Structure formats: C-alpha cells, structure tokens
Amino acid sequence: MIFLALILAVIPLLLGLDNLRHYQTPAPAADRPSISVLIPARNEEANIAAAAAAVLASRDVDLELIVLDDGSTDATPEILRGIADPRLRVLQGGGLPTGWCGKQHACARLAEQARHDLLVFVDADVRLAPDALVRMAGFMERSGVALASGFPRQITKSWSEMLLLPLIHFLLLGYLPMAQMARSASPGLGAGCGQLFIARRAGYELAGGHAAIRASLHDGLTLPRAFRRAGLMTGLFDASRFATCRMYTNAAQVWEGLTKNATEGMAKALALPVWTLILAGGQILPFILVCTTSSWMAALALACGIGFRLILAARFDQPVVSALLHPLGVTALLVVQWAALLRAATGRKATWRGRAYTAQT
C-alpha cells in the first residue's frame, strides 16, 4: 500500500514538471491582429464595467467588443449603456431556447455577430491586461491550432476558494500529458478554461461552434473536445501573467459552481471511482500513513504532493497555505465530485445564475 501511494504521488509530480516546460506565456503577435472580444453577461453589475474597460484598454490590436446582456435583472444594462466607446456593441439576449445552456446560447449569438476572424470568448469576471489579446493572437499565429485556452490567475480570498481553486492547476498539469496533446487530436486530450478561449472563425464554424455543446455546463472541457472531434487541434497557454479572475466569492458559490461542472468532468459513474483511487491513493493516503507509520516512503509521497503544490504556488502566485493543506483540499474536491454524482443520479438539477439545468453525464 505504501509503495502504491508513492507511485501515485510521483507520477503527477514528474508529469507536472515536464508539463511546465510546455505551458508557457505566449509572446505577442508579429502583426497587429484584428479580434472580436465576446462577453456573455447575465446579472454582472459587479463585473461588467471593469471587464469592458480592461478589454477596451488593449494595446496593439484592432478590436471590437460585443457584450450580450442575457436577461439581466440588475444594473448590467444601465452600466453598459453608460460606456461611451464606439468599439462596444451590446446585444439583448431574449429567451433561452429549449435544450440550451444560457452561456452557450449567448456565446453562439455573439459569434454570429462578430466581424473578425479571431474570436475571443471571455467571462465577465476576467480582467485582461493590455497585452493579453496580442499575446493570445501570437499563440494562434505560431501554434496553428483552431482553438486555444488560457487559465487566468485565480484570485482567492475565502478559505473555500483557497482550498479548492488552486487545484485546477494541479489537476491540469499533473494529469494531462501536454506533449501528447500537442501531437494528437484525440478528443480525450482536449482541455481548456471556460473563462478564456480564442478561436479561428473557420475552425469554430467547422466544429459547430457553441451549438455543438449547447446543453453543456462545462465548456472548458466540452468545447475543445468538440473541435477535436472535428479533427481540429486545440492548445493551452499560461494566461496567469496577463489575465486574472475572481471566480467565486464565498463557499456557497464555490459549491454551486464546482458541482455544476463536475458531472461533465471527473464525476461520472465509471470515472469517479478511478479518480478517487488515483487522488486519494496518491494525495490523501500519504498523509494518513505519515500520521500512523514511520515509513520514509510515505513521507516521500507526502512531500511529492505538497512539494509540487508549492512549485505551482510560486509559479502561479497561489496561496502557500493552500499547498500546505493539499491533502485536505483533495479530500474536499472528492467530496464535491461525489456530491455532484449523487445529485445527478437522483435527478436533481444543477443551478447557475438563476437557471436550473439537468446535469450532463
């Protein structure tokens, strides 16, 4: 058991260290790109002004910004009307067709109205630096992929955020073979962050766009996989140096947001027991063994997990306390995943932004 725990701890450490060589901040584009920035907004009065201001402050690009007000009942429409910049267009959402998730429908409509070849889909809680768009265009220019995604630096303030959200980079870098992803168009190797995507229009249309994932609540996984099913390559870049995001602000939002996405990720009936063995065996069991035995292998396994998290904390400006509490964070993550699976199995709906959806499994 101790040897198995060590193996399960060493593998993500070694893969993660290799992945960090491939997961880099892109250099700016050589030419001045033209980009359509597309923001779906539903009840985003706390975010939309800052999000729009950040986009409109972009340097070295020709851009249009299109925001879709998706039936907001707060001050979002008034705030958008107060932004006096000819590069901004505002669309009204209207009703949500049957079978669609609100965000996917909004993104599909935004793409229809975009004028440029490069489409950037960005959530309203993301703040882009002035060089973000030209760097993203540079990645598309050099990589040749049809779709790419970057993970912004996650701003975490509450304990639930600090405990769980930094695990995004741990799972991404510790378990996704990025070198293989760059060579193969296999849908199973598709991954991204729904907060920030950039696509070429031709590839977007060939893959079916957001209509191909109309019912999805987890576009971070399903949109890259839709492109790959169409035979198109997708890529990843490190956006943490030019994009930030405060995804959630309290424990209730963390729970609602993570359980919403879980059943399209690891919280599937066949996959979750395997993920539980992998994560519990390599990241939780070593801590238990250190507390109950004097095994040096258990101590080494624990050091692998926490050590990797400390490396990620330094690289992506994450809280050190989150890394030190790594076994507890992984435990909390598995609780979220099993709760999501149970919710889906009992037919309860996922909720987000005042809408209820049947979980996709």
C-alpha positions in Angstrom: 0.0 0.0 0.0 2.8 2.4 0.9 4.6 1.7 -2.4 1.4 2.3 -4.4 0.9 5.6 -2.6 4.4 6.6 -3.5 3.9 5.7 -7.2 0.6 7.6 -7.3 2.3 10.6 -5.8 5.4 10.6 -8.0 3.6 10.3 -11.4 1.8 13.7 -11.2 4.9 15.3 -9.9 7.1 14.1 -12.8 4.4 14.8 -15.4 3.7 18.2 -13.9 7.4 19.2 -14.0 7.5 18.2 -17.7 4.3 20.0 -18.5 5.6 23.2 -17.0 8.1 23.3 -19.9 5.2 23.3 -22.4 2.8 25.5 -20.5 4.2 29.0 -21.2 3.1 32.6 -21.6 2.8 33.3 -25.3 4.8 36.1 -27.0 3.0 38.9 -28.8 1.8 38.5 -32.4 4.2 39.8 -35.1 1.5 41.8 -36.8 -1.4 43.9 -35.5 -4.3 41.4 -35.2 -8.0 42.1 -35.6 -10.0 40.5 -32.8 -13.7 40.3 -31.8 -14.0 40.0 -28.0 -17.2 38.4 -26.9 -18.6 38.6 -23.4 -21.8 36.9 -22.2 -23.3 38.8 -19.3 -26.1 37.8 -17.0 -26.5 39.9 -13.8 -22.9 41.1 -13.9 -23.3 44.5 -12.4 -20.3 43.9 -10.1 -18.1 43.0 -13.1 -19.1 44.3 -16.4 -17.7 47.8 -16.2 -14.2 46.7 -15.2 -14.3 43.8 -17.7 -15.2 46.1 -20.6 -12.7 48.8 -19.5 -9.9 46.2 -19.4 -10.7 44.9 -22.9 -11.0 48.5 -24.3 -7.6 49.3 -22.9 -5.9 46.6 -25.0 -2.8 47.6 -26.9 -1.5 46.7 -30.4 -4.8 45.2 -31.7 -7.8 46.3 -33.8 -10.8 45.2 -31.8 -14.5 45.2 -31.4 -16.1 44.3 -28.1 -19.6 42.7 -28.1 -21.5 42.1 -24.9 -24.7 40.1 -24.8 -27.0 41.1 -21.9 -28.7 37.8 -21.2 -31.8 38.9 -19.5 -30.1 40.7 -16.6 -32.4 41.9 -13.8 -29.7 44.0 -12.1 -28.0 47.2 -13.3 -25.9 45.5 -16.0 -27.9 47.1 -18.9 -27.6 50.6 -17.4 -23.9 50.2 -16.9 -23.4 49.0 -20.5 -25.4 52.0 -21.8 -23.1 54.3 -19.9 -19.9 53.1 -21.7 -19.2 55.6 -24.4 -16.9 53.8 -26.8 -17.7 53.1 -30.5 -15.9 49.8 -30.3 -18.6 48.4 -28.0 -21.8 46.8 -29.2 -24.5 45.5 -26.9 -26.9 42.7 -27.8 -30.0 41.7 -26.0 -30.5 38.1 -25.0 -34.1 37.4 -25.4 -35.4 33.9 -24.4 -33.4 30.8 -23.9 -34.3 28.0 -26.4 -35.1 24.5 -25.1 -32.0 22.4 -24.8 -29.5 25.2 -24.5 -27.4 26.3 -21.5 -27.6 30.1 -21.1 -23.9 30.7 -21.6 -23.6 28.5 -24.7 -26.5 30.2 -26.4 -25.1 33.6 -25.6 -21.7 32.7 -27.0 -23.3 31.3 -30.1 -25.2 34.5 -30.7 -22.1 36.6 -30.0 -20.1 34.7 -32.6 -22.8 35.2 -35.2 -22.4 39.0 -34.8 -18.6 39.1 -34.7 -16.8 40.7 -37.6 -13.2 39.5 -37.2 -11.5 36.2 -37.8 -10.2 35.8 -34.3 -12.9 35.3 -31.7 -12.1 35.7 -28.0 -14.7 34.4 -25.6 -14.1 35.8 -22.1 -16.2 35.7 -18.9 -17.3 39.0 -17.3 -15.3 38.2 -14.1 -12.0 38.0 -16.1 -9.7 41.0 -16.2 -7.4 41.2 -19.2 -4.1 43.1 -19.1 -3.4 45.5 -22.1 -1.1 42.9 -23.8 -3.4 39.9 -23.3 -5.1 39.9 -26.7 -2.0 40.5 -28.7 -0.3 37.6 -26.8 -3.2 35.3 -27.4 -3.2 36.2 -31.1 0.6 35.4 -31.1 -0.1 31.9 -29.7 -2.6 31.3 -32.5 -0.2 32.6 -35.1 2.7 30.3 -34.0 0.8 27.2 -32.9 -1.6 26.9 -35.9 -4.4 25.5 -33.6 -8.0 26.2 -34.3 -8.9 26.8 -30.6 -6.8 27.7 -27.6 -7.4 28.5 -24.0 -5.6 30.0 -21.1 -6.1 29.7 -17.4 -6.2 33.1 -15.7 -4.6 33.7 -12.3 -7.3 32.8 -9.8 -7.9 35.4 -7.1 -8.8 33.6 -3.9 -9.8 35.3 -0.7 -12.1 33.0 1.3 -11.0 29.7 2.8 -13.1 27.6 0.4 -11.6 29.4 -2.6 -8.1 28.9 -1.3 -8.6 25.3 -0.5 -10.2 24.2 -3.8 -9.5 26.6 -6.7 -5.7 26.2 -6.9 -6.3 22.5 -7.5 -7.2 23.5 -11.1 -3.6 23.8 -12.0 -2.7 20.7 -10.0 -5.1 18.6 -12.0 -4.3 20.2 -15.3 -0.5 19.9 -15.1 -0.4 16.7 -13.0 -2.6 14.5 -15.1 -2.8 15.9 -18.7 0.1 14.9 -20.9 0.6 18.2 -22.8 3.3 16.9 -25.1 1.0 14.2 -26.3 -1.9 16.7 -26.5 0.2 18.8 -29.0 0.7 15.7 -31.2 -2.8 14.1 -31.2 -6.2 15.4 -32.0 -7.8 12.8 -29.7 -10.9 14.3 -28.0 -9.9 12.8 -24.7 -6.8 15.1 -24.7 -9.0 18.2 -25.1 -8.9 20.7 -22.2 -9.4 24.3 -21.6 -10.7 27.0 -19.3 -14.2 28.3 -20.0 -13.2 31.7 -18.7 -10.9 32.4 -21.7 -11.0 31.0 -25.2 -9.6 32.2 -28.5 -10.8 30.6 -31.8 -10.4 31.0 -35.5 -13.7 31.6 -37.1 -13.3 28.9 -39.8 -12.4 26.2 -37.2 -15.2 27.4 -34.9 -17.8 27.0 -37.7 -16.4 23.6 -38.8 -16.6 22.3 -35.3 -20.2 23.5 -34.9 -19.4 26.3 -32.5 -21.2 26.5 -29.3 -24.2 24.8 -30.9 -22.2 21.6 -30.7 -22.1 21.9 -26.9 -25.5 23.6 -26.5 -26.5 21.8 -23.3 -23.1 21.7 -21.7 -22.4 23.4 -18.3 -18.6 22.9 -18.6 -17.4 24.4 -21.9 -13.8 24.3 -20.6 -13.8 20.6 -21.4 -16.6 20.2 -24.0 -15.6 23.0 -26.4 -12.0 21.7 -27.0 -13.4 18.2 -27.4 -15.9 19.4 -30.0 -13.1 20.9 -32.0 -11.0 17.7 -31.7 -14.0 15.5 -32.8 -14.0 17.7 -36.0 -10.3 16.8 -36.5 -9.0 20.2 -35.3 -6.2 20.8 -33.0 -6.5 22.8 -29.7 -3.9 24.2 -27.4 -3.2 25.6 -24.0 -1.2 28.6 -22.8 -0.4 30.1 -19.5 -2.6 33.2 -19.1 -1.8 33.8 -15.4 0.6 36.7 -16.2 -2.0 38.7 -18.3 -5.4 37.6 -17.0 -7.0 37.4 -13.6 -10.3 36.1 -12.3 -12.2 36.1 -9.1 -14.4 33.1 -10.0 -16.4 32.8 -6.7 -16.6 35.0 -3.6 -17.9 32.6 -0.9 -18.4 28.9 0.0 -21.9 28.7 -1.4 -20.8 29.9 -4.8 -17.7 27.6 -4.8 -20.0 24.6 -4.1 -22.6 25.6 -6.7 -20.0 26.3 -9.4 -17.9 23.2 -8.9 -20.8 20.8 -8.6 -22.3 22.4 -11.7 -19.3 21.5 -13.8 -18.4 18.2 -12.1 -20.6 15.7 -13.9 -19.0 16.7 -17.3 -15.6 16.2 -15.8 -14.5 13.5 -13.4 -17.9 13.0 -11.6 -19.1 10.2 -13.9 -20.2 6.8 -12.6 -17.3 4.9 -14.3 -14.6 7.6 -14.0 -15.1 8.9 -10.4 -14.1 5.6 -8.6 -10.9 5.6 -10.7 -10.2 9.2 -9.9 -10.9 8.6 -6.3 -8.3 5.8 -6.2 -5.7 7.9 -8.0 -6.2 11.1 -6.0 -6.9 9.5 -2.6 -4.1 7.0 -3.0 -1.5 9.5 -4.1 -2.5 12.7 -2.3 -4.5 11.8 0.9 -3.2 8.3 1.9 0.4 9.5 2.3 -0.7 12.0 5.0 -2.6 9.2 6.8 0.4 6.9 6.6 2.8 9.6 7.9 0.5 10.0 10.9 0.2 6.3 11.6 3.6 4.8 10.5 7.3 5.7 10.4 7.6 4.9 6.7 10.1 7.0 4.8 8.2 6.2 1.6 5.0 7.6 3.0 6.9 10.8 3.9 8.4 11.0 0.4 5.0 10.5 -1.1 3.5 13.3 1.0 6.5 15.5 0.1 5.9 14.9 -3.6 2.3 16.2 -3.4 2.9 19.2 -1.2 6.2 19.9 -2.9 4.5 20.0 -6.3 1.8 22.3 -5.0 4.5 24.7 -3.6 6.1 24.8 -7.0 2.7 25.7 -8.5 2.0 28.2 -5.8 5.3 30.0 -6.7 4.7 29.8 -10.4 1.1 30.9 -10.5 1.0 33.2 -7.4 -1.3 30.9 -5.4 -1.6 30.9 -1.6 1.1 28.9 0.1 -1.4 27.8 2.8 -3.4 26.0 0.1 -0.4 24.0 -0.9 0.4 23.1 2.7 -3.2 21.9 3.2 -3.1 19.9 0.0 -4.4 16.6 1.4 -7.4 18.4 2.9 -8.0 20.2 -0.4 -8.0 17.0 -2.4 -10.4 15.5 0.2 -12.8 18.4 -0.3 -12.5 18.1 -4.0 -13.6 14.4 -3.9 -16.5 15.3 -1.6 -17.7 17.9 -4.3 -17.3 15.3 -7.0 -19.3 12.6 -5.2 -22.0 15.0 -4.2 -22.3 16.1 -7.8 -22.6 12.4 -9.0 -25.2 11.7 -6.3 -27.2 14.8 -7.3 -27.2 13.7 -11.0 -28.1 10.1 -10.0 -31.2 11.4 -8.1 -32.3 13.7 -10.9 -31.7 17.0 -9.1 -30.9 19.9 -11.3 -27.8 22.0 -11.4 -28.4 25.7 -10.9 -26.4 28.7 -12.1 -27.3 32.4 -12.5 -30.9 31.7 -11.5 -31.4 28.9 -14.1 -31.8 25.2 -13.5 -30.2 22.6 -15.7 -30.2 18.8 -15.9 -26.7 17.7 -15.2 -24.9 16.2 -18.3 -23.4 12.8 -17.6 
